[in-house]
Amino acid sequence: MRIDIVTLFPGIFVGPLQESILGRARAKGLVEIGVINLRDWAEGRHRVTDDYPFGGGGGMVLKPEPLFACVEGLRRPGSRVVLLDPQGRRFSQDVARELAKVEHLILLCGRYEGVDERVREHLADDEISIGDYVLTGGELPALVVTDAVVRLLPGALGDAEAPGKDSFGAGLLEGPHYTRPEEFRGWRVPEALLSGDHARIAGWRRAQALWLTWQRRPDLLETAELSPEEQKLIEEFRQGKKPEA
């Protein structure tokens, strides 16, 4: 897989792309990540990439010419152009799985008041927002999308089954985790995790995931695939019963 990130501020990406899972995935050759300076595709001596909006108003707008020239220089069969934009569809684990199947992602980082509308209408294949809040540009959203997508690539994580165990991986929030010591300041690790009984441990973890999801994100239960036993557990939660501590 290849991911090209088009930005006015390539320095933002230097550290994050070298560290942790992203750095290891690149070193293994699982993904190629290019950071493209949009100014390199602008014309004229001053390499201007933005201009005042027609009709007036505050702020600047990214010009269409450098964005079109850049994408047309990068695009190849199998490419998908994604504009990081507050007006886009909400990013989720399902969207990350969808993008992880794409051969070549081109991520466009918006800035200032946004991009010329003709970029949205005629250049971008998709628009993505990472949430209902305002950032100074699309660079941080591009990093979020890149991280979420790369960790889904085969071989990116030490445990091939890990993505399915993560929060949202199976449609639920992930349950709690514990490590040594068994007791810390009087708080003990749940007995089920120390039992050595794999079936009991698996049941405890699933019940905890259901409990946390029911408490914090009940909307996820509307689309989660639940067994009859799990549906019964949810009904017990509604009646005031808690899972095994």
C-alpha positions as CSV (number, residue, x, y, z in Angstrom):
1,M,0.0,0.0,0.0
2,R,1.1,3.6,-0.6
3,I,-0.2,6.7,1.1
4,D,0.6,10.2,-0.2
5,I,-0.1,13.1,2.1
6,V,-0.4,16.5,0.4
7,T,0.2,19.4,2.7
8,L,1.6,22.9,3.1
9,F,3.4,21.9,6.3
10,P,5.4,18.6,5.7
11,G,7.4,19.1,8.9
12,I,4.4,18.1,11.0
13,F,4.8,14.6,9.8
14,V,8.5,14.0,10.4
15,G,8.3,12.6,13.9
16,P,5.0,10.7,13.9
17,L,5.8,8.7,10.7
18,Q,9.1,7.5,12.1
19,E,7.8,6.1,15.4
20,S,5.9,3.1,16.8
21,I,3.7,1.1,14.5
22,L,3.9,3.5,11.6
23,G,7.7,3.5,11.6
24,R,7.9,-0.3,11.9
25,A,5.4,-0.8,9.1
26,R,7.4,1.4,6.8
27,A,10.6,-0.3,7.8
28,K,9.1,-3.7,7.0
29,G,7.9,-2.5,3.6
30,L,4.3,-2.9,4.4
31,V,3.4,0.6,3.4
32,E,5.1,3.5,1.6
33,I,4.2,6.9,2.9
34,G,5.0,10.0,1.0
35,V,4.7,13.6,2.3
36,I,4.2,16.0,-0.6
37,N,4.8,19.7,-0.3
38,L,1.9,21.4,-2.1
39,R,4.1,24.5,-2.8
40,D,6.2,22.3,-5.1
41,W,3.2,22.1,-7.4
42,A,2.4,25.8,-7.4
43,E,3.4,28.0,-10.3
44,G,5.3,31.3,-10.3
45,R,8.3,32.6,-8.5
46,H,6.5,32.8,-5.1
47,R,4.7,29.4,-5.3
48,V,1.4,30.9,-4.2
49,T,-1.1,28.2,-3.1
50,D,-3.9,30.3,-1.6
51,D,-5.9,33.4,-2.4
52,Y,-8.7,35.6,-1.1
53,P,-12.3,34.2,-1.5
54,F,-14.6,35.6,-4.2
55,G,-17.4,37.5,-2.6
56,G,-15.3,38.6,0.3
57,G,-15.0,37.3,3.8
58,G,-12.2,36.4,6.2
59,G,-9.4,34.0,5.6
60,M,-7.8,32.5,2.5
61,V,-8.8,29.6,0.3
62,L,-6.5,27.0,-1.2
63,K,-6.3,27.4,-5.0
64,P,-7.4,24.6,-7.3
65,E,-4.4,24.7,-9.7
66,P,-1.7,23.3,-7.4
67,L,-4.0,20.7,-5.9
68,F,-5.1,19.4,-9.3
69,A,-1.5,19.4,-10.7
70,C,-0.3,17.5,-7.6
71,V,-3.0,14.9,-7.6
72,E,-2.8,14.4,-11.4
73,G,1.0,13.9,-10.9
74,L,0.5,11.3,-8.2
75,R,-2.7,9.5,-9.3
76,R,-2.4,6.0,-10.9
77,P,-4.8,3.1,-11.3
78,G,-6.2,2.1,-8.0
79,S,-5.7,5.6,-6.4
80,R,-8.3,7.1,-4.1
81,V,-8.2,10.8,-3.3
82,V,-9.5,11.8,0.1
83,L,-10.0,15.3,1.2
84,L,-9.8,15.8,5.0
85,D,-12.6,18.2,5.6
86,P,-15.2,19.1,8.4
87,Q,-17.9,18.5,5.8
88,G,-16.9,14.9,5.1
89,R,-18.4,11.7,6.4
90,R,-17.4,10.8,9.9
91,F,-14.3,8.6,10.2
92,S,-14.8,5.3,12.0
93,Q,-13.2,1.9,12.3
94,D,-15.4,0.7,9.5
95,V,-14.1,3.5,7.2
96,A,-10.6,2.6,8.3
97,R,-11.2,-1.0,7.2
98,E,-12.6,0.2,3.9
99,L,-9.5,2.5,3.2
100,A,-7.1,-0.3,4.2
101,K,-8.2,-2.2,1.1
102,V,-7.2,0.6,-1.2
103,E,-4.0,0.3,-3.1
104,H,-3.1,4.0,-3.1
105,L,-4.5,6.7,-0.9
106,I,-3.9,10.4,-1.6
107,L,-4.8,12.5,1.5
108,L,-5.4,16.2,0.9
109,C,-4.9,18.4,3.9
110,G,-7.1,21.4,3.9
111,R,-6.0,24.7,5.4
112,Y,-7.2,28.2,6.2
113,E,-10.9,28.6,5.2
114,G,-10.8,25.4,3.1
115,V,-10.2,24.5,-0.5
116,D,-11.7,25.8,-3.7
117,E,-15.0,24.0,-4.2
118,R,-13.9,22.7,-7.5
119,V,-11.5,20.5,-5.7
120,R,-14.3,18.9,-3.7
121,E,-16.5,18.6,-6.8
122,H,-14.1,17.4,-9.4
123,L,-10.9,16.1,-7.8
124,A,-11.7,14.4,-4.5
125,D,-13.2,10.9,-4.5
126,D,-14.1,11.1,-0.8
127,E,-14.3,13.5,2.1
128,I,-13.6,12.5,5.7
129,S,-14.0,14.3,9.0
130,I,-12.5,13.0,12.2
131,G,-15.0,14.8,14.4
132,D,-17.2,17.8,15.1
133,Y,-14.6,20.3,16.1
134,V,-12.2,22.7,14.4
135,L,-8.5,22.2,13.8
136,T,-6.1,24.5,12.1
137,G,-5.7,22.2,9.2
138,G,-6.0,18.7,7.8
139,E,-2.6,17.5,8.9
140,L,-3.6,16.0,12.2
141,P,-6.7,14.3,10.7
142,A,-4.4,12.9,8.0
143,L,-2.2,11.4,10.7
144,V,-5.2,9.9,12.4
145,V,-6.4,8.3,9.2
146,T,-3.0,7.0,8.3
147,D,-2.4,5.5,11.7
148,A,-5.8,3.8,11.8
149,V,-5.4,2.4,8.3
150,V,-1.8,1.2,8.6
151,R,-2.4,-0.8,11.8
152,L,-5.0,-2.8,9.9
153,L,-2.5,-3.9,7.3
154,P,-1.4,-7.6,7.6
155,G,1.8,-7.8,9.5
156,A,1.6,-4.3,11.0
157,L,0.8,-5.6,14.5
158,G,2.5,-8.4,16.4
159,D,-0.9,-10.1,16.9
160,A,-2.8,-10.6,13.7
161,E,-6.0,-10.9,15.6
162,A,-5.4,-7.7,17.6
163,P,-7.5,-5.3,15.3
164,G,-10.6,-7.5,15.9
165,K,-10.1,-7.2,19.7
166,D,-9.8,-3.4,19.7
167,S,-12.6,-1.1,20.6
168,F,-14.9,-0.9,17.6
169,G,-13.2,-3.9,16.1
170,A,-16.1,-6.1,16.8
171,G,-18.7,-3.4,17.1
172,L,-18.2,-2.9,20.9
173,L,-15.8,-1.0,23.2
174,E,-12.9,-3.0,24.4
175,G,-13.0,-4.3,28.0
176,P,-10.5,-3.3,30.7
177,H,-6.9,-4.6,30.9
178,Y,-4.7,-5.4,33.9
179,T,-1.0,-6.2,34.4
180,R,1.3,-6.8,37.4
181,P,1.2,-6.4,40.3
182,E,-1.8,-8.4,41.2
183,E,-2.6,-5.9,44.0
184,F,-1.8,-2.2,43.9
185,R,-2.8,0.1,46.7
186,G,-5.5,-2.4,47.8
187,W,-7.0,-2.7,44.3
188,R,-6.8,-6.3,43.1
189,V,-6.9,-7.7,39.6
190,P,-10.3,-9.4,38.9
191,E,-10.2,-13.1,40.0
192,A,-11.4,-14.3,36.6
193,L,-8.2,-13.1,35.0
194,L,-6.1,-15.0,37.5
195,S,-8.1,-18.2,37.2
196,G,-6.3,-19.8,34.3
197,D,-9.7,-20.9,33.0
198,H,-9.6,-19.6,29.4
199,A,-13.3,-20.0,28.9
200,R,-14.1,-18.0,32.0
201,I,-11.5,-15.3,31.0
202,A,-13.1,-15.0,27.5
203,G,-16.6,-14.8,29.0
204,W,-15.5,-12.2,31.5
205,R,-13.8,-10.1,28.8
206,R,-16.9,-10.2,26.6
207,A,-19.2,-9.4,29.5
208,Q,-17.0,-6.4,30.4
209,A,-17.0,-5.2,26.8
210,L,-20.8,-5.4,26.7
211,W,-21.0,-3.6,30.1
212,L,-18.7,-0.7,29.1
213,T,-20.5,-0.4,25.8
214,W,-23.9,-0.4,27.4
215,Q,-22.7,2.3,29.9
216,R,-20.7,4.6,27.6
217,R,-21.8,4.0,24.0
218,P,-25.2,2.3,24.0
219,D,-25.7,3.5,20.4
220,L,-23.1,0.8,19.3
221,L,-25.4,-1.9,20.6
222,E,-28.0,-1.0,18.0
223,T,-25.7,-2.4,15.2
224,A,-23.6,-4.9,17.0
225,E,-24.0,-8.6,16.3
226,L,-25.0,-10.1,19.6
227,S,-25.8,-13.7,20.5
228,P,-29.0,-14.6,22.4
229,E,-26.8,-15.0,25.5
230,E,-25.3,-11.5,25.0
231,Q,-28.7,-10.0,24.4
232,K,-29.8,-11.6,27.7
233,L,-26.8,-10.0,29.5
234,I,-27.8,-6.5,28.1
235,E,-31.3,-7.0,29.4
236,E,-29.9,-8.0,32.8
237,F,-27.9,-4.7,32.8
238,R,-31.1,-2.8,32.2
239,Q,-32.6,-4.5,35.2
240,G,-29.7,-3.4,37.4
241,K,-27.5,-6.5,37.4
242,K,-23.7,-6.0,36.9
243,P,-21.2,-8.4,35.4
244,E,-18.7,-10.4,37.4
245,A,-16.2,-8.0,39.0
